Amino acid sequence: MTGRKRILTGVRPTGALHLGHYAGALENWIKLQHEYECYFLIADYQVSDYADDISRVREAVWEVALDWLAVGLDPEGSSYVIESLVPEHAELTTWIGWFLPVSVLERNPTLKAEMQAIENPEDASTEAKSVPVAFYTYPVMQVANILMPRAHLVPVGEDQLPHIEMTREVARRFNRRFKDVFPEPEGLVGKVPRLVGIDGQAKMSKSRNNAIYLKDDADTVTRKVMSMWTPRMPPTEPGDPDVTPAFMYHRAFNADKAEVSELEDRYRKGAVGDAEVKRRLAVALNNFLDPIRERRARFEGNMSMVCEALEHGTKRGRAIAQETMEMVRDALDLNYLEKY
């Protein structure tokens, strides 16, 4: 172990990653990877909503790893960890479930919103899905994920902050009641807490089909940008860049800040059309994505390197998980056979 403070963060493997992942999380991870001992988790236990399509989850594990390599997350200095290949995650989840009151879960706003979305779909003609037990208990596993490497910092999206607070509460309860095992982790939100989708209606999401993916080719990116929702009609009317999705993307990804400022000034005066704003955005996004796409293609041509990153990172993740569980069992006085 390096002696540096630790980061635990990750994603659910549901498919390739998009610009929302980059702005809300990956950009922070890249900056922090050399300052902290980092564990990047592919949380495949937490995709129970894909129980009918396990092959998609399996494929998504590789998609996530490819995107991580493509954006520059170093698998030598950090650890890519597949959750289900570290059984200690399930063990710690079980023990935490002993001491985490149901009332704490019930007041978690993220869980409440997701449960409501599943039980009351927007389309009234669609039958409400039954909610699996794993969906209700996955916040407990998220707590275990963070506590497992005894993480100090958790870079997350804004919507995940309630999980961090719940983790801090669990750490306090455990340390106070048993032994001082877990740090109380801090959450860190990216510079763009929530990147709106190209439809302008919600955050970028695979399920809403409103995302621009890191692996999208240049033509696809341009087509998606040009179809992006805009709140202004007609184009000569003064507009507000603060509520216009195209400008949110310009601010996040356009390296030419002078161009962004000039466009915003003209937009407020009604002196630039949405088509020009979008055309320039497409150029900026493709300039940003070009090196990412090139690196991804290189790794896709040598999948053994991707496998090696996952294998070695998971081994490192399991080593620290075993260390943590020894501390937990000692704190709970569960080393039965050592008594005799």
BALOBA-1460 file (C-alpha; in Angstrom, 3 decimals):
// residues 340
<rec num="1" residu="m" x="0.000" y="0.000" z="0.000"/>
<rec num="2" residu="t" x="1.226" y="3.504" z="-0.807"/>
<rec num="3" residu="g" x="0.434" y="5.311" z="2.431"/>
<rec num="4" residu="r" x="-1.609" y="7.884" z="0.492"/>
<rec num="5" residu="k" x="-5.233" y="8.585" z="1.322"/>
<rec num="6" residu="r" x="-7.689" y="6.479" z="-0.651"/>
<rec num="7" residu="i" x="-10.438" y="7.039" z="-3.158"/>
<rec num="8" residu="l" x="-13.281" y="4.641" z="-3.909"/>
<rec num="9" residu="t" x="-15.601" y="5.466" z="-6.762"/>
<rec num="10" residu="g" x="-17.158" y="3.629" z="-9.661"/>
<rec num="11" residu="v" x="-20.060" y="3.014" z="-11.994"/>
<rec num="12" residu="r" x="-22.772" y="0.465" z="-12.616"/>
<rec num="13" residu="p" x="-21.972" y="-1.501" z="-15.811"/>
<rec num="14" residu="t" x="-24.990" y="-0.795" z="-17.982"/>
<rec num="15" residu="g" x="-23.174" y="0.216" z="-21.169"/>
<rec num="16" residu="a" x="-20.613" y="2.590" z="-22.611"/>
<rec num="17" residu="l" x="-19.929" y="5.861" z="-20.769"/>
<rec num="18" residu="h" x="-21.073" y="9.278" z="-21.968"/>
<rec num="19" residu="l" x="-20.173" y="12.954" z="-21.632"/>
<rec num="20" residu="g" x="-22.227" y="13.213" z="-18.447"/>
<rec num="21" residu="h" x="-19.964" y="10.615" z="-16.834"/>
<rec num="22" residu="y" x="-16.916" y="12.566" z="-17.916"/>
<rec num="23" residu="a" x="-18.078" y="15.987" z="-16.722"/>
<rec num="24" residu="g" x="-19.592" y="14.718" z="-13.489"/>
<rec num="25" residu="a" x="-16.970" y="12.165" z="-12.484"/>
<rec num="26" residu="l" x="-14.189" y="11.041" z="-14.818"/>
<rec num="27" residu="e" x="-12.570" y="14.470" z="-15.099"/>
<rec num="28" residu="n" x="-12.144" y="14.528" z="-11.319"/>
<rec num="29" residu="w" x="-10.853" y="10.942" z="-11.252"/>
<rec num="30" residu="i" x="-8.163" y="11.742" z="-13.808"/>
<rec num="31" residu="k" x="-6.969" y="14.750" z="-11.812"/>
<rec num="32" residu="l" x="-6.913" y="12.867" z="-8.502"/>
<rec num="33" residu="q" x="-5.478" y="9.516" z="-9.595"/>
<rec num="34" residu="h" x="-1.869" y="10.456" z="-8.846"/>
<rec num="35" residu="e" x="-2.643" y="12.141" z="-5.514"/>
<rec num="36" residu="y" x="-4.609" y="9.276" z="-3.985"/>
<rec num="37" residu="e" x="-4.546" y="5.496" z="-3.894"/>
<rec num="38" residu="c" x="-7.529" y="4.922" z="-6.188"/>
<rec num="39" residu="y" x="-9.962" y="2.031" z="-6.454"/>
<rec num="40" residu="f" x="-12.284" y="2.325" z="-9.450"/>
<rec num="41" residu="l" x="-15.164" y="-0.098" z="-8.996"/>
<rec num="42" residu="i" x="-17.269" y="-1.744" z="-11.691"/>
<rec num="43" residu="a" x="-20.346" y="-2.365" z="-9.532"/>
<rec num="44" residu="d" x="-21.911" y="-5.332" z="-11.305"/>
<rec num="45" residu="y" x="-23.764" y="-6.477" z="-8.171"/>
<rec num="46" residu="q" x="-25.803" y="-3.286" z="-8.427"/>
<rec num="47" residu="v" x="-27.502" y="-3.807" z="-11.791"/>
<rec num="48" residu="s" x="-30.393" y="-5.976" z="-10.632"/>
<rec num="49" residu="d" x="-32.630" y="-4.000" z="-13.013"/>
<rec num="50" residu="y" x="-30.795" y="-5.873" z="-15.813"/>
<rec num="51" residu="a" x="-31.470" y="-9.323" z="-14.367"/>
<rec num="52" residu="d" x="-33.240" y="-10.316" z="-17.595"/>
<rec num="53" residu="d" x="-30.233" y="-9.321" z="-19.701"/>
<rec num="54" residu="i" x="-27.083" y="-10.583" z="-17.973"/>
<rec num="55" residu="s" x="-25.214" y="-10.645" z="-21.288"/>
<rec num="56" residu="r" x="-25.601" y="-6.858" z="-21.453"/>
<rec num="57" residu="v" x="-23.999" y="-6.522" z="-18.021"/>
<rec num="58" residu="r" x="-21.115" y="-8.765" z="-19.060"/>
<rec num="59" residu="e" x="-20.511" y="-6.720" z="-22.196"/>
<rec num="60" residu="a" x="-20.792" y="-3.467" z="-20.252"/>
<rec num="61" residu="v" x="-17.950" y="-4.496" z="-17.925"/>
<rec num="62" residu="w" x="-15.647" y="-4.401" z="-20.954"/>
<rec num="63" residu="e" x="-17.207" y="-1.174" z="-22.256"/>
<rec num="64" residu="v" x="-16.546" y="0.582" z="-18.947"/>
<rec num="65" residu="a" x="-12.953" y="-0.664" z="-18.779"/>
<rec num="66" residu="l" x="-12.309" y="0.475" z="-22.349"/>
<rec num="67" residu="d" x="-13.686" y="3.929" z="-21.628"/>
<rec num="68" residu="w" x="-11.609" y="4.232" z="-18.454"/>
<rec num="69" residu="l" x="-8.460" y="3.369" z="-20.377"/>
<rec num="70" residu="a" x="-9.448" y="5.699" z="-23.211"/>
<rec num="71" residu="v" x="-9.835" y="8.758" z="-20.974"/>
<rec num="72" residu="g" x="-6.500" y="8.111" z="-19.284"/>
<rec num="73" residu="l" x="-7.175" y="6.343" z="-15.990"/>
<rec num="74" residu="d" x="-3.869" y="4.595" z="-15.315"/>
<rec num="75" residu="p" x="-4.428" y="0.905" z="-14.424"/>
<rec num="76" residu="e" x="-0.880" y="0.641" z="-13.091"/>
<rec num="77" residu="g" x="-1.174" y="3.415" z="-10.517"/>
<rec num="78" residu="s" x="-4.838" y="2.724" z="-9.741"/>
<rec num="79" residu="s" x="-7.001" y="-0.379" z="-9.458"/>
<rec num="80" residu="y" x="-9.862" y="-1.339" z="-11.757"/>
<rec num="81" residu="v" x="-11.965" y="-3.624" z="-9.523"/>
<rec num="82" residu="i" x="-14.848" y="-5.891" z="-10.578"/>
<rec num="83" residu="e" x="-17.177" y="-5.937" z="-7.587"/>
<rec num="84" residu="s" x="-18.489" y="-9.501" z="-7.892"/>
<rec num="85" residu="l" x="-14.953" y="-10.916" z="-8.045"/>
<rec num="86" residu="v" x="-14.298" y="-9.561" z="-4.538"/>
<rec num="87" residu="p" x="-16.701" y="-11.639" z="-2.395"/>
<rec num="88" residu="e" x="-15.788" y="-9.593" z="0.669"/>
<rec num="89" residu="h" x="-18.120" y="-6.890" z="-0.674"/>
<rec num="90" residu="a" x="-21.079" y="-9.222" z="-0.150"/>
<rec num="91" residu="e" x="-19.785" y="-10.222" z="3.284"/>
<rec num="92" residu="l" x="-19.406" y="-6.644" z="4.499"/>
<rec num="93" residu="t" x="-22.838" y="-5.784" z="3.083"/>
<rec num="94" residu="t" x="-24.335" y="-8.541" z="5.223"/>
<rec num="95" residu="w" x="-22.686" y="-7.306" z="8.413"/>
<rec num="96" residu="i" x="-23.609" y="-3.679" z="7.725"/>
<rec num="97" residu="g" x="-27.205" y="-4.804" z="7.214"/>
<rec num="98" residu="w" x="-27.213" y="-5.918" z="10.855"/>
<rec num="99" residu="f" x="-26.554" y="-2.401" z="12.078"/>
<rec num="100" residu="l" x="-28.188" y="-0.117" z="9.495"/>
<rec num="101" residu="p" x="-31.760" y="0.806" z="10.465"/>
<rec num="102" residu="v" x="-34.437" y="0.553" z="7.800"/>
<rec num="103" residu="s" x="-35.422" y="4.119" z="8.671"/>
<rec num="104" residu="v" x="-32.050" y="5.337" z="7.369"/>
<rec num="105" residu="l" x="-32.695" y="3.642" z="4.014"/>
<rec num="106" residu="e" x="-36.243" y="4.955" z="3.813"/>
<rec num="107" residu="r" x="-35.164" y="8.567" z="4.121"/>
<rec num="108" residu="n" x="-32.556" y="8.261" z="1.366"/>
<rec num="109" residu="p" x="-33.951" y="10.558" z="-1.374"/>
<rec num="110" residu="t" x="-32.208" y="8.763" z="-4.242"/>
<rec num="111" residu="l" x="-33.663" y="5.393" z="-3.269"/>
<rec num="112" residu="k" x="-37.138" y="6.864" z="-2.771"/>
<rec num="113" residu="a" x="-37.089" y="8.489" z="-6.206"/>
<rec num="114" residu="e" x="-35.877" y="5.328" z="-7.947"/>
<rec num="115" residu="m" x="-38.436" y="3.144" z="-6.171"/>
<rec num="116" residu="q" x="-41.211" y="5.532" z="-7.168"/>
<rec num="117" residu="a" x="-40.040" y="5.548" z="-10.796"/>
<rec num="118" residu="i" x="-40.147" y="1.752" z="-10.971"/>
<rec num="119" residu="e" x="-43.470" y="1.319" z="-9.174"/>
<rec num="120" residu="n" x="-45.195" y="4.218" z="-11.013"/>
<rec num="121" residu="p" x="-43.946" y="4.344" z="-14.610"/>
<rec num="122" residu="e" x="-44.745" y="7.510" z="-16.593"/>
<rec num="123" residu="d" x="-46.538" y="5.496" z="-19.253"/>
<rec num="124" residu="a" x="-49.817" y="4.487" z="-17.607"/>
<rec num="125" residu="s" x="-50.232" y="1.689" z="-20.138"/>
<rec num="126" residu="t" x="-47.041" y="0.056" z="-18.888"/>
<rec num="127" residu="e" x="-47.471" y="-2.394" z="-16.058"/>
<rec num="128" residu="a" x="-45.456" y="-1.439" z="-12.964"/>
<rec num="129" residu="k" x="-42.421" y="-3.630" z="-12.522"/>
<rec num="130" residu="s" x="-41.959" y="-5.676" z="-9.378"/>
<rec num="131" residu="v" x="-39.043" y="-4.410" z="-7.311"/>
<rec num="132" residu="p" x="-36.375" y="-7.031" z="-6.517"/>
<rec num="133" residu="v" x="-34.953" y="-7.280" z="-3.021"/>
<rec num="134" residu="a" x="-31.527" y="-6.411" z="-4.435"/>
<rec num="135" residu="f" x="-32.826" y="-3.034" z="-5.570"/>
<rec num="136" residu="y" x="-33.986" y="-2.150" z="-2.076"/>
<rec num="137" residu="t" x="-30.715" y="-3.253" z="-0.480"/>
<rec num="138" residu="y" x="-28.247" y="-1.914" z="-3.031"/>
<rec num="139" residu="p" x="-27.664" y="1.282" z="-0.975"/>
<rec num="140" residu="v" x="-26.328" y="-0.986" z="1.778"/>
<rec num="141" residu="m" x="-23.871" y="-2.459" z="-0.704"/>
<rec num="142" residu="q" x="-22.866" y="1.024" z="-1.844"/>
<rec num="143" residu="v" x="-21.958" y="1.776" z="1.758"/>
<rec num="144" residu="a" x="-19.931" y="-1.454" z="1.899"/>
<rec num="145" residu="n" x="-18.187" y="-0.551" z="-1.373"/>
<rec num="146" residu="i" x="-16.993" y="2.756" z="0.044"/>
<rec num="147" residu="l" x="-16.009" y="1.380" z="3.432"/>
<rec num="148" residu="m" x="-14.199" y="-1.668" z="2.022"/>
<rec num="149" residu="p" x="-10.939" y="0.090" z="1.031"/>
<rec num="150" residu="r" x="-11.422" y="2.463" z="3.992"/>
<rec num="151" residu="a" x="-11.789" y="5.339" z="1.553"/>
<rec num="152" residu="h" x="-11.257" y="8.975" z="2.518"/>
<rec num="153" residu="l" x="-12.726" y="10.596" z="-0.598"/>
<rec num="154" residu="v" x="-15.527" y="9.587" z="-2.962"/>
<rec num="155" residu="p" x="-15.834" y="11.566" z="-6.228"/>
<rec num="156" residu="v" x="-19.500" y="11.265" z="-7.235"/>
<rec num="157" residu="g" x="-22.315" y="12.908" z="-9.106"/>
<rec num="158" residu="e" x="-24.493" y="15.328" z="-7.187"/>
<rec num="159" residu="d" x="-27.325" y="12.793" z="-6.935"/>
<rec num="160" residu="q" x="-25.061" y="10.379" z="-5.027"/>
<rec num="161" residu="l" x="-24.301" y="12.711" z="-2.105"/>
<rec num="162" residu="p" x="-27.060" y="11.169" z="0.080"/>
<rec num="163" residu="h" x="-25.243" y="7.819" z="-0.196"/>
<rec num="164" residu="i" x="-22.043" y="9.438" z="1.049"/>
<rec num="165" residu="e" x="-23.825" y="10.887" z="4.068"/>
<rec num="166" residu="m" x="-25.352" y="7.495" z="4.819"/>
<rec num="167" residu="t" x="-21.892" y="5.937" z="4.613"/>
<rec num="168" residu="r" x="-20.523" y="8.509" z="7.054"/>
<rec num="169" residu="e" x="-23.332" y="7.705" z="9.460"/>
<rec num="170" residu="v" x="-22.631" y="3.978" z="9.250"/>
<rec num="171" residu="a" x="-18.901" y="4.548" z="9.809"/>
<rec num="172" residu="r" x="-19.636" y="6.641" z="12.916"/>
<rec num="173" residu="r" x="-22.040" y="4.047" z="14.301"/>
<rec num="174" residu="f" x="-19.609" y="1.169" z="13.750"/>
<rec num="175" residu="n" x="-16.559" y="2.951" z="15.121"/>
<rec num="176" residu="r" x="-18.433" y="4.164" z="18.186"/>
<rec num="177" residu="r" x="-20.004" y="0.805" z="18.987"/>
<rec num="178" residu="f" x="-17.069" y="-1.494" z="18.181"/>
<rec num="179" residu="k" x="-13.597" y="-0.349" z="17.108"/>
<rec num="180" residu="d" x="-12.266" y="2.540" z="15.067"/>
<rec num="181" residu="v" x="-12.017" y="0.804" z="11.670"/>
<rec num="182" residu="f" x="-13.469" y="3.157" z="9.075"/>
<rec num="183" residu="p" x="-12.648" y="6.762" z="8.098"/>
<rec num="184" residu="e" x="-15.658" y="9.016" z="7.485"/>
<rec num="185" residu="p" x="-15.400" y="9.622" z="3.724"/>
<rec num="186" residu="e" x="-15.989" y="12.972" z="2.079"/>
<rec num="187" residu="g" x="-17.925" y="13.378" z="-1.173"/>
<rec num="188" residu="l" x="-16.535" y="15.386" z="-4.080"/>
<rec num="189" residu="v" x="-18.810" y="16.590" z="-6.894"/>
<rec num="190" residu="g" x="-17.431" y="17.384" z="-10.357"/>
<rec num="191" residu="k" x="-17.418" y="20.889" z="-11.831"/>
<rec num="192" residu="v" x="-20.602" y="19.989" z="-13.748"/>
<rec num="193" residu="p" x="-22.801" y="18.335" z="-11.102"/>
<rec num="194" residu="r" x="-25.508" y="17.352" z="-13.583"/>
<rec num="195" residu="l" x="-25.114" y="17.538" z="-17.367"/>
<rec num="196" residu="v" x="-28.477" y="17.857" z="-19.047"/>
<rec num="197" residu="g" x="-29.255" y="15.465" z="-21.903"/>
<rec num="198" residu="i" x="-29.515" y="16.555" z="-25.523"/>
<rec num="199" residu="d" x="-33.306" y="16.580" z="-25.106"/>
<rec num="200" residu="g" x="-32.965" y="19.311" z="-22.474"/>
<rec num="201" residu="q" x="-35.411" y="17.472" z="-20.216"/>
<rec num="202" residu="a" x="-33.242" y="15.508" z="-17.794"/>
<rec num="203" residu="k" x="-29.673" y="14.576" z="-17.014"/>
<rec num="204" residu="m" x="-27.813" y="12.617" z="-19.671"/>
<rec num="205" residu="s" x="-28.845" y="8.978" z="-19.392"/>
<rec num="206" residu="k" x="-28.630" y="5.744" z="-21.371"/>
<rec num="207" residu="s" x="-32.231" y="4.868" z="-20.537"/>
<rec num="208" residu="r" x="-33.557" y="8.174" z="-21.906"/>
<rec num="209" residu="n" x="-31.596" y="7.885" z="-25.154"/>
<rec num="210" residu="n" x="-30.384" y="11.475" z="-24.741"/>
<rec num="211" residu="a" x="-26.657" y="10.864" z="-24.390"/>
<rec num="212" residu="i" x="-23.503" y="11.548" z="-26.378"/>
<rec num="213" residu="y" x="-21.111" y="8.657" z="-25.767"/>
<rec num="214" residu="l" x="-17.362" y="8.911" z="-25.449"/>
<rec num="215" residu="k" x="-17.048" y="6.343" z="-28.228"/>
<rec num="216" residu="d" x="-19.495" y="8.019" z="-30.660"/>
<rec num="217" residu="d" x="-17.861" y="8.769" z="-34.014"/>
<rec num="218" residu="a" x="-17.608" y="12.333" z="-35.326"/>
<rec num="219" residu="d" x="-20.664" y="12.102" z="-37.586"/>
<rec num="220" residu="t" x="-22.802" y="10.714" z="-34.767"/>
<rec num="221" residu="v" x="-21.685" y="13.469" z="-32.400"/>
<rec num="222" residu="t" x="-22.467" y="16.148" z="-35.004"/>
<rec num="223" residu="r" x="-25.889" y="14.674" z="-35.729"/>
<rec num="224" residu="k" x="-26.776" y="14.522" z="-32.019"/>
<rec num="225" residu="v" x="-25.565" y="18.065" z="-31.393"/>
<rec num="226" residu="m" x="-27.514" y="19.491" z="-34.310"/>
<rec num="227" residu="s" x="-30.681" y="17.791" z="-32.997"/>
<rec num="228" residu="m" x="-30.149" y="19.207" z="-29.502"/>
<rec num="229" residu="w" x="-33.166" y="20.894" z="-27.948"/>
<rec num="230" residu="t" x="-33.097" y="24.689" z="-27.810"/>
<rec num="231" residu="p" x="-35.467" y="26.959" z="-25.858"/>
<rec num="232" residu="r" x="-35.338" y="29.896" z="-28.274"/>
<rec num="233" residu="m" x="-37.616" y="30.740" z="-31.206"/>
<rec num="234" residu="p" x="-37.010" y="32.593" z="-33.504"/>
<rec num="235" residu="p" x="-33.184" y="32.609" z="-33.707"/>
<rec num="236" residu="t" x="-32.993" y="36.426" z="-33.751"/>
<rec num="237" residu="e" x="-34.658" y="36.632" z="-30.332"/>
<rec num="238" residu="p" x="-32.307" y="37.360" z="-27.373"/>
<rec num="239" residu="g" x="-31.585" y="34.119" z="-25.551"/>
<rec num="240" residu="d" x="-30.331" y="32.982" z="-22.144"/>
<rec num="241" residu="p" x="-27.223" y="30.776" z="-22.408"/>
<rec num="242" residu="d" x="-27.666" y="29.715" z="-18.775"/>
<rec num="243" residu="v" x="-30.729" y="27.643" z="-19.706"/>
<rec num="244" residu="t" x="-29.571" y="26.522" z="-23.142"/>
<rec num="245" residu="p" x="-28.104" y="22.991" z="-23.243"/>
<rec num="246" residu="a" x="-25.646" y="23.800" z="-26.043"/>
<rec num="247" residu="f" x="-23.954" y="26.398" z="-23.868"/>
<rec num="248" residu="m" x="-23.780" y="24.007" z="-20.910"/>
<rec num="249" residu="y" x="-21.755" y="21.708" z="-23.177"/>
<rec num="250" residu="h" x="-19.650" y="24.573" z="-24.529"/>
<rec num="251" residu="r" x="-18.695" y="25.565" z="-20.980"/>
<rec num="252" residu="a" x="-17.834" y="22.004" z="-20.021"/>
<rec num="253" residu="f" x="-15.941" y="20.859" z="-23.126"/>
<rec num="254" residu="n" x="-14.935" y="23.764" z="-25.389"/>
<rec num="255" residu="a" x="-11.268" y="24.524" z="-24.725"/>
<rec num="256" residu="d" x="-11.566" y="27.900" z="-26.476"/>
<rec num="257" residu="k" x="-13.044" y="29.980" z="-23.642"/>
<rec num="258" residu="a" x="-12.834" y="33.187" z="-25.687"/>
<rec num="259" residu="e" x="-15.069" y="31.598" z="-28.329"/>
<rec num="260" residu="v" x="-17.567" y="30.532" z="-25.677"/>
<rec num="261" residu="s" x="-17.673" y="34.030" z="-24.188"/>
<rec num="262" residu="e" x="-18.150" y="35.601" z="-27.618"/>
<rec num="263" residu="l" x="-20.979" y="33.215" z="-28.504"/>
<rec num="264" residu="e" x="-22.724" y="33.810" z="-25.187"/>
<rec num="265" residu="d" x="-22.546" y="37.591" z="-25.653"/>
<rec num="266" residu="r" x="-23.988" y="37.385" z="-29.163"/>
<rec num="267" residu="y" x="-26.664" y="34.918" z="-28.004"/>
<rec num="268" residu="r" x="-27.897" y="37.318" z="-25.337"/>
<rec num="269" residu="k" x="-28.223" y="40.014" z="-28.012"/>
<rec num="270" residu="g" x="-29.980" y="37.760" z="-30.519"/>
<rec num="271" residu="a" x="-27.012" y="38.123" z="-32.873"/>
<rec num="272" residu="v" x="-26.221" y="34.447" z="-33.388"/>
<rec num="273" residu="g" x="-28.412" y="31.569" z="-34.473"/>
<rec num="274" residu="d" x="-28.715" y="28.237" z="-32.671"/>
<rec num="275" residu="a" x="-27.375" y="26.425" z="-35.733"/>
<rec num="276" residu="e" x="-24.050" y="28.266" z="-35.524"/>
<rec num="277" residu="v" x="-23.824" y="27.668" z="-31.778"/>
<rec num="278" residu="k" x="-24.391" y="23.963" z="-32.370"/>
<rec num="279" residu="r" x="-21.996" y="23.701" z="-35.318"/>
<rec num="280" residu="r" x="-19.224" y="25.200" z="-33.224"/>
<rec num="281" residu="l" x="-20.129" y="22.900" z="-30.342"/>
<rec num="282" residu="a" x="-19.884" y="19.848" z="-32.610"/>
<rec num="283" residu="v" x="-16.384" y="20.920" z="-33.642"/>
<rec num="284" residu="a" x="-15.350" y="21.487" z="-30.014"/>
<rec num="285" residu="l" x="-16.754" y="18.136" z="-28.873"/>
<rec num="286" residu="n" x="-15.089" y="16.220" z="-31.676"/>
<rec num="287" residu="n" x="-11.766" y="17.923" z="-30.909"/>
<rec num="288" residu="f" x="-12.191" y="16.836" z="-27.295"/>
<rec num="289" residu="l" x="-13.238" y="13.278" z="-28.162"/>
<rec num="290" residu="d" x="-10.742" y="12.550" z="-30.951"/>
<rec num="291" residu="p" x="-7.845" y="11.457" z="-28.679"/>
<rec num="292" residu="i" x="-10.248" y="9.468" z="-26.500"/>
<rec num="293" residu="r" x="-11.610" y="7.618" z="-29.539"/>
<rec num="294" residu="e" x="-8.073" y="6.947" z="-30.797"/>
<rec num="295" residu="r" x="-6.955" y="5.452" z="-27.488"/>
<rec num="296" residu="r" x="-10.132" y="3.383" z="-27.239"/>
<rec num="297" residu="a" x="-9.580" y="1.932" z="-30.710"/>
<rec num="298" residu="r" x="-6.020" y="1.031" z="-29.759"/>
<rec num="299" residu="f" x="-7.165" y="-0.869" z="-26.668"/>
<rec num="300" residu="e" x="-10.027" y="-2.518" z="-28.567"/>
<rec num="301" residu="g" x="-7.354" y="-3.929" z="-30.861"/>
<rec num="302" residu="n" x="-5.561" y="-5.457" z="-27.876"/>
<rec num="303" residu="m" x="-8.209" y="-6.698" z="-25.444"/>
<rec num="304" residu="s" x="-5.622" y="-8.698" z="-23.522"/>
<rec num="305" residu="m" x="-4.417" y="-5.380" z="-22.084"/>
<rec num="306" residu="v" x="-7.953" y="-4.606" z="-20.916"/>
<rec num="307" residu="c" x="-8.234" y="-8.038" z="-19.321"/>
<rec num="308" residu="e" x="-4.894" y="-7.536" z="-17.592"/>
<rec num="309" residu="a" x="-6.001" y="-4.184" z="-16.174"/>
<rec num="310" residu="l" x="-9.156" y="-5.772" z="-14.750"/>
<rec num="311" residu="e" x="-7.368" y="-8.834" z="-13.415"/>
<rec num="312" residu="h" x="-4.535" y="-7.000" z="-11.675"/>
<rec num="313" residu="g" x="-6.784" y="-4.259" z="-10.312"/>
<rec num="314" residu="t" x="-9.278" y="-6.755" z="-8.923"/>
<rec num="315" residu="k" x="-6.471" y="-8.651" z="-7.181"/>
<rec num="316" residu="r" x="-5.295" y="-5.438" z="-5.532"/>
<rec num="317" residu="g" x="-8.875" y="-4.622" z="-4.569"/>
<rec num="318" residu="r" x="-9.342" y="-8.041" z="-3.024"/>
<rec num="319" residu="a" x="-6.107" y="-7.793" z="-1.050"/>
<rec num="320" residu="i" x="-7.252" y="-4.660" z="0.734"/>
<rec num="321" residu="a" x="-10.774" y="-6.106" z="1.113"/>
<rec num="322" residu="q" x="-9.356" y="-9.106" z="2.952"/>
<rec num="323" residu="e" x="-7.379" y="-6.778" z="5.194"/>
<rec num="324" residu="t" x="-10.500" y="-4.754" z="5.979"/>
<rec num="325" residu="m" x="-12.571" y="-7.837" z="6.742"/>
<rec num="326" residu="e" x="-9.940" y="-9.068" z="9.188"/>
<rec num="327" residu="m" x="-10.320" y="-5.746" z="11.001"/>
<rec num="328" residu="v" x="-14.129" y="-5.992" z="10.905"/>
<rec num="329" residu="r" x="-14.192" y="-9.555" z="12.242"/>
<rec num="330" residu="d" x="-11.808" y="-8.562" z="15.001"/>
<rec num="331" residu="a" x="-13.966" y="-5.554" z="15.900"/>
<rec num="332" residu="l" x="-17.087" y="-7.748" z="15.985"/>
<rec num="333" residu="d" x="-15.218" y="-10.521" z="17.849"/>
<rec num="334" residu="l" x="-16.098" y="-13.060" z="15.142"/>
<rec num="335" residu="n" x="-12.835" y="-14.992" z="15.081"/>
<rec num="336" residu="y" x="-14.514" y="-17.971" z="16.687"/>
<rec num="337" residu="l" x="-11.873" y="-20.632" z="16.112"/>
<rec num="338" residu="e" x="-9.066" y="-18.522" z="17.531"/>
<rec num="339" residu="k" x="-10.618" y="-18.956" z="20.977"/>
<rec num="340" residu="y" x="-9.689" y="-22.636" z="21.081"/>
